[in-house]
């Protein structure tokens, strides 16, 4: 039984898999955060452009 516990403690076969899963999850979360920030910024910029275009006189006379 003591030999089994020593072998179990020294076995590192699953450690790489756990590291990969944690790293992948961190990358996904970071990507979602960056994507959300970019999307909000792009939407705000698009709204500003739309407002500016709507306020412009299209070259015609209104009178």
PDB file of N, CA, C, O and CB in Angstrom:
ATOM      1  N   UNK A   1       0.825  -1.193   0.000  1.00  0.00           N
ATOM      2  CA  UNK A   1       0.000   0.000   0.000  1.00  0.00           C
ATOM      3  C   UNK A   1       0.871   1.260   0.000  1.00  0.00           C
ATOM      4  O   UNK A   1       0.555   2.231  -0.688  1.00  0.00           O
ATOM      5  CB  UNK A   1      -0.939  -0.003   1.211  1.00  0.00           C
ATOM      6  N   UNK A   2       1.942   1.247   0.753  1.00  0.00           N
ATOM      7  CA  UNK A   2       2.842   2.390   0.807  1.00  0.00           C
ATOM      8  C   UNK A   2       3.494   2.623  -0.556  1.00  0.00           C
ATOM      9  O   UNK A   2       3.690   3.766  -0.969  1.00  0.00           O
ATOM     10  CB  UNK A   2       3.915   2.178   1.887  1.00  0.00           C
ATOM     11  N   UNK A   3       3.826   1.540  -1.246  1.00  0.00           N
ATOM     12  CA  UNK A   3       4.415   1.639  -2.578  1.00  0.00           C
ATOM     13  C   UNK A   3       3.415   2.269  -3.554  1.00  0.00           C
ATOM     14  O   UNK A   3       3.803   3.082  -4.393  1.00  0.00           O
ATOM     15  CB  UNK A   3       4.857   0.245  -3.081  1.00  0.00           C
ATOM     16  N   UNK A   4       2.143   1.903  -3.452  1.00  0.00           N
ATOM     17  CA  UNK A   4       1.099   2.478  -4.305  1.00  0.00           C
ATOM     18  C   UNK A   4       0.990   3.989  -4.085  1.00  0.00           C
ATOM     19  O   UNK A   4       0.864   4.747  -5.047  1.00  0.00           O
ATOM     20  CB  UNK A   4      -0.261   1.800  -4.024  1.00  0.00           C
ATOM     21  N   UNK A   5       1.037   4.422  -2.847  1.00  0.00           N
ATOM     22  CA  UNK A   5       0.931   5.851  -2.524  1.00  0.00           C
ATOM     23  C   UNK A   5       2.129   6.617  -3.078  1.00  0.00           C
ATOM     24  O   UNK A   5       1.971   7.722  -3.597  1.00  0.00           O
ATOM     25  CB  UNK A   5       0.829   6.058  -0.997  1.00  0.00           C
ATOM     26  N   UNK A   6       3.326   6.039  -2.971  1.00  0.00           N
ATOM     27  CA  UNK A   6       4.520   6.697  -3.513  1.00  0.00           C
ATOM     28  C   UNK A   6       4.423   6.821  -5.033  1.00  0.00           C
ATOM     29  O   UNK A   6       4.740   7.871  -5.592  1.00  0.00           O
ATOM     30  CB  UNK A   6       5.794   5.916  -3.124  1.00  0.00           C
ATOM     31  N   UNK A   7       3.990   5.759  -5.696  1.00  0.00           N
ATOM     32  CA  UNK A   7       3.847   5.798  -7.152  1.00  0.00           C
ATOM     33  C   UNK A   7       2.780   6.804  -7.576  1.00  0.00           C
ATOM     34  O   UNK A   7       2.964   7.538  -8.546  1.00  0.00           O
ATOM     35  CB  UNK A   7       3.499   4.405  -7.690  1.00  0.00           C
ATOM     36  N   UNK A   8       1.666   6.837  -6.848  1.00  0.00           N
ATOM     37  CA  UNK A   8       0.589   7.772  -7.165  1.00  0.00           C
ATOM     38  C   UNK A   8       1.063   9.221  -7.009  1.00  0.00           C
ATOM     39  O   UNK A   8       0.726  10.075  -7.829  1.00  0.00           O
ATOM     40  CB  UNK A   8      -0.631   7.510  -6.263  1.00  0.00           C
ATOM     41  N   UNK A   9       1.828   9.493  -5.978  1.00  0.00           N
ATOM     42  CA  UNK A   9       2.333  10.837  -5.716  1.00  0.00           C
ATOM     43  C   UNK A   9       3.308  11.285  -6.807  1.00  0.00           C
ATOM     44  O   UNK A   9       3.340  12.464  -7.161  1.00  0.00           O
ATOM     45  CB  UNK A   9       3.015  10.888  -4.345  1.00  0.00           C
ATOM     46  N   UNK A  10       4.095  10.363  -7.337  1.00  0.00           N
ATOM     47  CA  UNK A  10       5.109  10.699  -8.334  1.00  0.00           C
ATOM     48  C   UNK A  10       4.591  10.670  -9.770  1.00  0.00           C
ATOM     49  O   UNK A  10       5.296  11.088 -10.688  1.00  0.00           O
ATOM     50  CB  UNK A  10       6.263   9.756  -8.207  1.00  0.00           C
ATOM     51  N   UNK A  11       3.380  10.186  -9.969  1.00  0.00           N
ATOM     52  CA  UNK A  11       2.815  10.078 -11.317  1.00  0.00           C
ATOM     53  C   UNK A  11       2.357  11.458 -11.788  1.00  0.00           C
ATOM     54  O   UNK A  11       1.524  12.090 -11.138  1.00  0.00           O
ATOM     55  CB  UNK A  11       1.630   9.066 -11.345  1.00  0.00           C
ATOM     56  N   UNK A  12       2.900  11.931 -12.925  1.00  0.00           N
ATOM     57  CA  UNK A  12       2.566  13.257 -13.447  1.00  0.00           C
ATOM     58  C   UNK A  12       1.956  13.178 -14.843  1.00  0.00           C
ATOM     59  O   UNK A  12       2.053  14.139 -15.607  1.00  0.00           O
ATOM     60  CB  UNK A  12       3.809  14.138 -13.476  1.00  0.00           C
ATOM     61  N   UNK A  13       1.336  12.067 -15.187  1.00  0.00           N
ATOM     62  CA  UNK A  13       0.799  11.895 -16.535  1.00  0.00           C
ATOM     63  C   UNK A  13      -0.304  12.895 -16.872  1.00  0.00           C
ATOM     64  O   UNK A  13      -0.361  13.362 -18.010  1.00  0.00           O
ATOM     65  CB  UNK A  13       0.271  10.495 -16.696  1.00  0.00           C
ATOM     66  N   UNK A  14      -1.167  13.235 -15.945  1.00  0.00           N
ATOM     67  CA  UNK A  14      -2.282  14.135 -16.226  1.00  0.00           C
ATOM     68  C   UNK A  14      -1.966  15.599 -16.039  1.00  0.00           C
ATOM     69  O   UNK A  14      -2.805  16.449 -16.341  1.00  0.00           O
ATOM     70  CB  UNK A  14      -3.423  13.785 -15.370  1.00  0.00           C
ATOM     71  N   UNK A  15      -0.793  15.919 -15.554  1.00  0.00           N
ATOM     72  CA  UNK A  15      -0.460  17.313 -15.250  1.00  0.00           C
ATOM     73  C   UNK A  15      -0.429  18.181 -16.503  1.00  0.00           C
ATOM     74  O   UNK A  15      -0.864  19.332 -16.465  1.00  0.00           O
ATOM     75  CB  UNK A  15       0.885  17.388 -14.544  1.00  0.00           C
ATOM     76  N   UNK A  16       0.071  17.654 -17.596  1.00  0.00           N
ATOM     77  CA  UNK A  16       0.149  18.428 -18.833  1.00  0.00           C
ATOM     78  C   UNK A  16      -1.250  18.725 -19.350  1.00  0.00           C
ATOM     79  O   UNK A  16      -1.512  19.824 -19.838  1.00  0.00           O
ATOM     80  CB  UNK A  16       0.969  17.676 -19.902  1.00  0.00           C
ATOM     81  N   UNK A  17      -2.140  17.762 -19.247  1.00  0.00           N
ATOM     82  CA  UNK A  17      -3.512  17.960 -19.701  1.00  0.00           C
ATOM     83  C   UNK A  17      -4.200  19.047 -18.886  1.00  0.00           C
ATOM     84  O   UNK A  17      -4.882  19.906 -19.444  1.00  0.00           O
ATOM     85  CB  UNK A  17      -4.301  16.651 -19.609  1.00  0.00           C
ATOM     86  N   UNK A  18      -4.027  19.015 -17.596  1.00  0.00           N
ATOM     87  CA  UNK A  18      -4.633  20.034 -16.734  1.00  0.00           C
ATOM     88  C   UNK A  18      -4.073  21.406 -17.071  1.00  0.00           C
ATOM     89  O   UNK A  18      -4.829  22.374 -17.155  1.00  0.00           O
ATOM     90  CB  UNK A  18      -4.392  19.710 -15.246  1.00  0.00           C
ATOM     91  N   UNK A  19      -2.779  21.507 -17.264  1.00  0.00           N
ATOM     92  CA  UNK A  19      -2.168  22.784 -17.633  1.00  0.00           C
ATOM     93  C   UNK A  19      -2.736  23.296 -18.952  1.00  0.00           C
ATOM     94  O   UNK A  19      -3.030  24.484 -19.082  1.00  0.00           O
ATOM     95  CB  UNK A  19      -0.641  22.640 -17.735  1.00  0.00           C
ATOM     96  N   UNK A  20      -2.892  22.411 -19.925  1.00  0.00           N
ATOM     97  CA  UNK A  20      -3.413  22.795 -21.233  1.00  0.00           C
ATOM     98  C   UNK A  20      -4.854  23.284 -21.121  1.00  0.00           C
ATOM     99  O   UNK A  20      -5.218  24.279 -21.747  1.00  0.00           O
ATOM    100  CB  UNK A  20      -3.328  21.618 -22.211  1.00  0.00           C
ATOM    101  N   UNK A  21      -5.661  22.608 -20.344  1.00  0.00           N
ATOM    102  CA  UNK A  21      -7.063  23.003 -20.180  1.00  0.00           C
ATOM    103  C   UNK A  21      -7.159  24.368 -19.505  1.00  0.00           C
ATOM    104  O   UNK A  21      -7.950  25.211 -19.928  1.00  0.00           O
ATOM    105  CB  UNK A  21      -7.833  21.947 -19.358  1.00  0.00           C
ATOM    106  N   UNK A  22      -6.374  24.592 -18.477  1.00  0.00           N
ATOM    107  CA  UNK A  22      -6.395  25.879 -17.773  1.00  0.00           C
ATOM    108  C   UNK A  22      -5.913  26.992 -18.693  1.00  0.00           C
ATOM    109  O   UNK A  22      -6.514  28.066 -18.726  1.00  0.00           O
ATOM    110  CB  UNK A  22      -5.521  25.821 -16.501  1.00  0.00           C
ATOM    111  N   UNK A  23      -4.850  26.758 -19.431  1.00  0.00           N
ATOM    112  CA  UNK A  23      -4.330  27.762 -20.354  1.00  0.00           C
ATOM    113  C   UNK A  23      -5.343  28.076 -21.453  1.00  0.00           C
ATOM    114  O   UNK A  23      -5.550  29.240 -21.793  1.00  0.00           O
ATOM    115  CB  UNK A  23      -3.013  27.284 -20.971  1.00  0.00           C
ATOM    116  N   UNK A  24      -5.966  27.050 -22.002  1.00  0.00           N
ATOM    117  CA  UNK A  24      -6.969  27.252 -23.046  1.00  0.00           C
ATOM    118  C   UNK A  24      -8.159  28.046 -22.515  1.00  0.00           C
ATOM    119  O   UNK A  24      -8.657  28.944 -23.193  1.00  0.00           O
ATOM    120  CB  UNK A  24      -7.440  25.904 -23.603  1.00  0.00           C
ATOM    121  N   UNK A  25      -8.614  27.724 -21.320  1.00  0.00           N
ATOM    122  CA  UNK A  25      -9.731  28.461 -20.724  1.00  0.00           C
ATOM    123  C   UNK A  25      -9.369  29.927 -20.510  1.00  0.00           C
ATOM    124  O   UNK A  25     -10.194  30.811 -20.745  1.00  0.00           O
ATOM    125  CB  UNK A  25     -10.144  27.821 -19.390  1.00  0.00           C
ATOM    126  N   UNK A  26      -8.152  30.189 -20.070  1.00  0.00           N
ATOM    127  CA  UNK A  26      -7.716  31.570 -19.864  1.00  0.00           C
ATOM    128  C   UNK A  26      -7.677  32.338 -21.184  1.00  0.00           C
ATOM    129  O   UNK A  26      -8.062  33.506 -21.237  1.00  0.00           O
ATOM    130  CB  UNK A  26      -6.335  31.599 -19.197  1.00  0.00           C
ATOM    131  N   UNK A  27      -7.218  31.691 -22.236  1.00  0.00           N
ATOM    132  CA  UNK A  27      -7.166  32.340 -23.548  1.00  0.00           C
ATOM    133  C   UNK A  27      -8.573  32.639 -24.057  1.00  0.00           C
ATOM    134  O   UNK A  27      -8.814  33.705 -24.622  1.00  0.00           O
ATOM    135  CB  UNK A  27      -6.411  31.457 -24.561  1.00  0.00           C
ATOM    136  N   UNK A  28      -9.494  31.712 -23.861  1.00  0.00           N
ATOM    137  CA  UNK A  28     -10.876  31.920 -24.298  1.00  0.00           C
ATOM    138  C   UNK A  28     -11.506  33.093 -23.545  1.00  0.00           C
ATOM    139  O   UNK A  28     -12.153  33.945 -24.153  1.00  0.00           O
ATOM    140  CB  UNK A  28     -11.710  30.638 -24.087  1.00  0.00           C
ATOM    141  N   UNK A  29     -11.321  33.137 -22.241  1.00  0.00           N
ATOM    142  CA  UNK A  29     -11.887  34.232 -21.440  1.00  0.00           C
ATOM    143  C   UNK A  29     -11.285  35.567 -21.858  1.00  0.00           C
ATOM    144  O   UNK A  29     -12.001  36.560 -21.981  1.00  0.00           O
ATOM    145  CB  UNK A  29     -11.645  33.988 -19.934  1.00  0.00           C
ATOM    146  N   UNK A  30      -9.984  35.596 -22.075  1.00  0.00           N
ATOM    147  CA  UNK A  30      -9.332  36.822 -22.517  1.00  0.00           C
ATOM    148  C   UNK A  30      -9.856  37.252 -23.888  1.00  0.00           C
ATOM    149  O   UNK A  30     -10.103  38.436 -24.120  1.00  0.00           O
ATOM    150  CB  UNK A  30      -7.810  36.631 -22.564  1.00  0.00           C
ATOM    151  N   UNK A  31     -10.023  36.299 -24.784  1.00  0.00           N
ATOM    152  CA  UNK A  31     -10.562  36.603 -26.110  1.00  0.00           C
ATOM    153  C   UNK A  31     -11.967  37.170 -26.049  1.00  0.00           C
ATOM    154  O   UNK A  31     -12.290  38.111 -26.774  1.00  0.00           O
ATOM    155  CB  UNK A  31     -10.557  35.366 -26.968  1.00  0.00           C
ATOM    156  N   UNK A  32     -12.806  36.604 -25.190  1.00  0.00           N
ATOM    157  CA  UNK A  32     -14.167  37.114 -25.037  1.00  0.00           C
ATOM    158  C   UNK A  32     -14.169  38.528 -24.461  1.00  0.00           C
ATOM    159  O   UNK A  32     -14.960  39.373 -24.879  1.00  0.00           O
ATOM    160  CB  UNK A  32     -14.985  36.182 -24.141  1.00  0.00           C
ATOM    161  N   UNK A  33     -13.291  38.778 -23.511  1.00  0.00           N
ATOM    162  CA  UNK A  33     -13.211  40.115 -22.920  1.00  0.00           C
ATOM    163  C   UNK A  33     -12.761  41.144 -23.956  1.00  0.00           C
ATOM    164  O   UNK A  33     -13.331  42.232 -24.045  1.00  0.00           O
ATOM    165  CB  UNK A  33     -12.248  40.114 -21.720  1.00  0.00           C
ATOM    166  N   UNK A  34     -11.750  40.803 -24.726  1.00  0.00           N
ATOM    167  CA  UNK A  34     -11.261  41.718 -25.762  1.00  0.00           C
ATOM    168  C   UNK A  34     -12.324  41.913 -26.837  1.00  0.00           C
ATOM    169  O   UNK A  34     -12.549  43.034 -27.294  1.00  0.00           O
ATOM    170  CB  UNK A  34      -9.953  41.184 -26.393  1.00  0.00           C
ATOM    171  N   UNK A  35     -12.974  40.833 -27.238  1.00  0.00           N
ATOM    172  CA  UNK A  35     -14.025  40.928 -28.250  1.00  0.00           C
ATOM    173  C   UNK A  35     -15.172  41.810 -27.805  1.00  0.00           C
ATOM    174  O   UNK A  35     -15.689  42.604 -28.592  1.00  0.00           O
ATOM    175  CB  UNK A  35     -14.546  39.556 -28.589  1.00  0.00           C
ATOM    176  N   UNK A  36     -15.575  41.681 -26.555  1.00  0.00           N
ATOM    177  CA  UNK A  36     -16.648  42.525 -26.036  1.00  0.00           C
ATOM    178  C   UNK A  36     -16.268  43.990 -26.010  1.00  0.00           C
ATOM    179  O   UNK A  36     -17.078  44.857 -26.340  1.00  0.00           O
ATOM    180  CB  UNK A  36     -17.033  42.082 -24.652  1.00  0.00           C
ATOM    181  N   UNK A  37     -15.040  44.265 -25.620  1.00  0.00           N
ATOM    182  CA  UNK A  37     -14.565  45.648 -25.580  1.00  0.00           C
ATOM    183  C   UNK A  37     -14.510  46.250 -26.979  1.00  0.00           C
ATOM    184  O   UNK A  37     -14.932  47.388 -27.187  1.00  0.00           O
ATOM    185  CB  UNK A  37     -13.184  45.720 -24.924  1.00  0.00           C
ATOM    186  N   UNK A  38     -13.997  45.495 -27.926  1.00  0.00           N
ATOM    187  CA  UNK A  38     -13.915  45.980 -29.309  1.00  0.00           C
ATOM    188  C   UNK A  38     -15.312  46.186 -29.886  1.00  0.00           C
ATOM    189  O   UNK A  38     -15.555  47.173 -30.581  1.00  0.00           O
ATOM    190  CB  UNK A  38     -13.116  44.989 -30.187  1.00  0.00           C
ATOM    191  N   UNK A  39     -16.228  45.267 -29.605  1.00  0.00           N
ATOM    192  CA  UNK A  39     -17.591  45.385 -30.126  1.00  0.00           C
ATOM    193  C   UNK A  39     -18.284  46.633 -29.582  1.00  0.00           C
ATOM    194  O   UNK A  39     -18.956  47.347 -30.327  1.00  0.00           O
ATOM    195  CB  UNK A  39     -18.408  44.136 -29.774  1.00  0.00           C
ATOM    196  N   UNK A  40     -18.120  46.894 -28.281  1.00  0.00           N
ATOM    197  CA  UNK A  40     -18.732  48.098 -27.702  1.00  0.00           C
ATOM    198  C   UNK A  40     -18.133  49.360 -28.317  1.00  0.00           C
ATOM    199  O   UNK A  40     -18.855  50.311 -28.619  1.00  0.00           O
ATOM    200  CB  UNK A  40     -18.545  48.117 -26.171  1.00  0.00           C
ATOM    201  N   UNK A  41     -16.819  49.368 -28.501  1.00  0.00           N
ATOM    202  CA  UNK A  41     -16.172  50.530 -29.105  1.00  0.00           C
ATOM    203  C   UNK A  41     -16.603  50.742 -30.543  1.00  0.00           C
ATOM    204  O   UNK A  41     -16.829  51.876 -30.965  1.00  0.00           O
ATOM    205  CB  UNK A  41     -14.673  50.381 -29.042  1.00  0.00           C
ATOM    206  N   UNK A  42     -16.718  49.661 -31.296  1.00  0.00           N
ATOM    207  CA  UNK A  42     -17.136  49.762 -32.695  1.00  0.00           C
ATOM    208  C   UNK A  42     -18.580  50.236 -32.797  1.00  0.00           C
ATOM    209  O   UNK A  42     -18.918  51.021 -33.682  1.00  0.00           O
ATOM    210  CB  UNK A  42     -16.974  48.411 -33.405  1.00  0.00           C
ATOM    211  N   UNK A  43     -19.424  49.764 -31.897  1.00  0.00           N
ATOM    212  CA  UNK A  43     -20.827  50.188 -31.919  1.00  0.00           C
ATOM    213  C   UNK A  43     -20.933  51.676 -31.601  1.00  0.00           C
ATOM    214  O   UNK A  43     -21.694  52.400 -32.242  1.00  0.00           O
ATOM    215  CB  UNK A  43     -21.664  49.363 -30.913  1.00  0.00           C
ATOM    216  N   UNK A  44     -20.169  52.129 -30.611  1.00  0.00           N
ATOM    217  CA  UNK A  44     -20.177  53.552 -30.273  1.00  0.00           C
ATOM    218  C   UNK A  44     -19.683  54.410 -31.427  1.00  0.00           C
ATOM    219  O   UNK A  44     -20.257  55.460 -31.716  1.00  0.00           O
ATOM    220  CB  UNK A  44     -19.322  53.804 -29.043  1.00  0.00           C
ATOM    221  N   UNK A  45     -18.625  53.968 -32.083  1.00  0.00           N
ATOM    222  CA  UNK A  45     -18.095  54.704 -33.228  1.00  0.00           C
ATOM    223  C   UNK A  45     -19.099  54.723 -34.372  1.00  0.00           C
ATOM    224  O   UNK A  45     -19.275  55.753 -35.024  1.00  0.00           O
ATOM    225  CB  UNK A  45     -16.772  54.090 -33.696  1.00  0.00           C
ATOM    226  N   UNK A  46     -19.753  53.602 -34.623  1.00  0.00           N
ATOM    227  CA  UNK A  46     -20.759  53.537 -35.682  1.00  0.00           C
ATOM    228  C   UNK A  46     -21.919  54.482 -35.387  1.00  0.00           C
ATOM    229  O   UNK A  46     -22.441  55.128 -36.296  1.00  0.00           O
ATOM    230  CB  UNK A  46     -21.276  52.101 -35.845  1.00  0.00           C
ATOM    231  N   UNK A  47     -22.318  54.563 -34.132  1.00  0.00           N
ATOM    232  CA  UNK A  47     -23.401  55.486 -33.764  1.00  0.00           C
ATOM    233  C   UNK A  47     -22.989  56.936 -33.978  1.00  0.00           C
ATOM    234  O   UNK A  47     -23.794  57.748 -34.435  1.00  0.00           O
ATOM    235  CB  UNK A  47     -23.813  55.271 -32.302  1.00  0.00           C
ATOM    236  N   UNK A  48     -21.745  57.269 -33.652  1.00  0.00           N
ATOM    237  CA  UNK A  48     -21.257  58.632 -33.870  1.00  0.00           C
ATOM    238  C   UNK A  48     -21.218  58.967 -35.357  1.00  0.00           C
ATOM    239  O   UNK A  48     -21.585  60.073 -35.753  1.00  0.00           O
ATOM    240  CB  UNK A  48     -19.863  58.807 -33.254  1.00  0.00           C
ATOM    241  N   UNK A  49     -20.778  58.024 -36.175  1.00  0.00           N
ATOM    242  CA  UNK A  49     -20.730  58.244 -37.624  1.00  0.00           C
ATOM    243  C   UNK A  49     -22.141  58.423 -38.169  1.00  0.00           C
ATOM    244  O   UNK A  49     -22.383  59.299 -38.999  1.00  0.00           O
ATOM    245  CB  UNK A  49     -20.022  57.067 -38.338  1.00  0.00           C
ATOM    246  N   UNK A  50     -23.066  57.597 -37.707  1.00  0.00           N
ATOM    247  CA  UNK A  50     -24.456  57.705 -38.158  1.00  0.00           C
ATOM    248  C   UNK A  50     -25.040  59.067 -37.804  1.00  0.00           C
ATOM    249  O   UNK A  50     -25.710  59.692 -38.626  1.00  0.00           O
ATOM    250  CB  UNK A  50     -25.311  56.589 -37.540  1.00  0.00           C
ATOM    251  N   UNK A  51     -24.787  59.521 -36.596  1.00  0.00           N
ATOM    252  CA  UNK A  51     -25.289  60.826 -36.164  1.00  0.00           C
ATOM    253  C   UNK A  51     -24.700  61.940 -37.020  1.00  0.00           C
ATOM    254  O   UNK A  51     -25.418  62.850 -37.434  1.00  0.00           O
ATOM    255  CB  UNK A  51     -24.962  61.067 -34.683  1.00  0.00           C
ATOM    256  N   UNK A  52     -23.409  61.875 -37.284  1.00  0.00           N
ATOM    257  CA  UNK A  52     -22.759  62.901 -38.106  1.00  0.00           C
ATOM    258  C   UNK A  52     -23.317  62.917 -39.517  1.00  0.00           C
ATOM    259  O   UNK A  52     -23.551  63.986 -40.082  1.00  0.00           O
ATOM    260  CB  UNK A  52     -21.252  62.674 -38.149  1.00  0.00           C
ATOM    261  N   UNK A  53     -23.531  61.746 -40.087  1.00  0.00           N
ATOM    262  CA  UNK A  53     -24.063  61.678 -41.448  1.00  0.00           C
ATOM    263  C   UNK A  53     -25.500  62.176 -41.510  1.00  0.00           C
ATOM    264  O   UNK A  53     -25.887  62.823 -42.483  1.00  0.00           O
ATOM    265  CB  UNK A  53     -23.985  60.251 -41.976  1.00  0.00           C
ATOM    266  N   UNK A  54     -26.284  61.888 -40.500  1.00  0.00           N
ATOM    267  CA  UNK A  54     -27.675  62.350 -40.488  1.00  0.00           C
ATOM    268  C   UNK A  54     -27.774  63.861 -40.327  1.00  0.00           C
ATOM    269  O   UNK A  54     -28.734  64.470 -40.798  1.00  0.00           O
ATOM    270  CB  UNK A  54     -28.444  61.665 -39.371  1.00  0.00           C
ATOM    271  N   UNK A  55     -26.795  64.473 -39.669  1.00  0.00           N
ATOM    272  CA  UNK A  55     -26.815  65.916 -39.452  1.00  0.00           C
ATOM    273  C   UNK A  55     -26.282  66.701 -40.645  1.00  0.00           C
ATOM    274  O   UNK A  55     -26.494  67.910 -40.732  1.00  0.00           O
ATOM    275  CB  UNK A  55     -26.011  66.257 -38.226  1.00  0.00           C
ATOM    276  N   UNK A  56     -25.601  66.037 -41.555  1.00  0.00           N
ATOM    277  CA  UNK A  56     -25.017  66.731 -42.706  1.00  0.00           C
ATOM    278  C   UNK A  56     -26.102  67.110 -43.708  1.00  0.00           C
ATOM    279  O   UNK A  56     -27.088  66.398 -43.902  1.00  0.00           O
ATOM    280  CB  UNK A  56     -23.948  65.852 -43.387  1.00  0.00           C
ATOM    281  N   UNK A  57     -25.880  68.243 -44.324  1.00  0.00           N
ATOM    282  CA  UNK A  57     -26.741  68.646 -45.421  1.00  0.00           C
ATOM    283  C   UNK A  57     -26.221  67.933 -46.660  1.00  0.00           C
ATOM    284  O   UNK A  57     -25.028  68.007 -46.955  1.00  0.00           O
ATOM    285  CB  UNK A  57     -26.765  70.214 -45.609  1.00  0.00           C
ATOM    286  N   UNK A  58     -27.073  67.259 -47.376  1.00  0.00           N
ATOM    287  CA  UNK A  58     -26.653  66.435 -48.505  1.00  0.00           C
ATOM    288  C   UNK A  58     -26.379  67.250 -49.761  1.00  0.00           C
ATOM    289  O   UNK A  58     -26.346  66.678 -50.851  1.00  0.00           O
ATOM    290  CB  UNK A  58     -27.702  65.401 -48.799  1.00  0.00           C
ATOM    291  N   UNK A  59     -26.184  68.525 -49.658  1.00  0.00           N
ATOM    292  CA  UNK A  59     -25.851  69.352 -50.814  1.00  0.00           C
ATOM    293  C   UNK A  59     -27.070  69.980 -51.457  1.00  0.00           C
ATOM    294  O   UNK A  59     -26.932  70.798 -52.367  1.00  0.00           O
ATOM    295  CB  UNK A  59     -25.117  68.537 -51.833  1.00  0.00           C
ATOM    296  N   UNK A  60     -28.223  69.629 -51.018  1.00  0.00           N
ATOM    297  CA  UNK A  60     -29.451  70.199 -51.580  1.00  0.00           C
ATOM    298  C   UNK A  60     -29.927  71.371 -50.753  1.00  0.00           C
ATOM    299  O   UNK A  60     -29.510  71.552 -49.609  1.00  0.00           O
ATOM    300  CB  UNK A  60     -30.551  69.142 -51.667  1.00  0.00           C
ATOM    301  N   UNK A  61     -30.789  72.150 -51.330  1.00  0.00           N
ATOM    302  CA  UNK A  61     -31.351  73.295 -50.625  1.00  0.00           C
ATOM    303  C   UNK A  61     -32.676  72.893 -49.999  1.00  0.00           C
ATOM    304  O   UNK A  61     -33.474  72.191 -50.621  1.00  0.00           O
ATOM    305  CB  UNK A  61     -31.536  74.502 -51.579  1.00  0.00           C
ATOM    306  N   UNK A  62     -32.910  73.333 -48.777  1.00  0.00           N
ATOM    307  CA  UNK A  62     -34.156  72.983 -48.095  1.00  0.00           C
ATOM    308  C   UNK A  62     -35.226  74.035 -48.301  1.00  0.00           C
ATOM    309  O   UNK A  62     -36.355  73.851 -47.847  1.00  0.00           O
ATOM    310  CB  UNK A  62     -33.910  72.790 -46.614  1.00  0.00           C
ATOM    311  N   UNK A  63     -34.903  75.150 -48.981  1.00  0.00           N
ATOM    312  CA  UNK A  63     -35.912  76.195 -49.164  1.00  0.00           C
ATOM    313  C   UNK A  63     -36.492  76.228 -50.539  1.00  0.00           C
ATOM    314  O   UNK A  63     -37.352  77.061 -50.826  1.00  0.00           O
ATOM    315  CB  UNK A  63     -35.337  77.517 -48.858  1.00  0.00           C
TER     316      UNK A  63
END
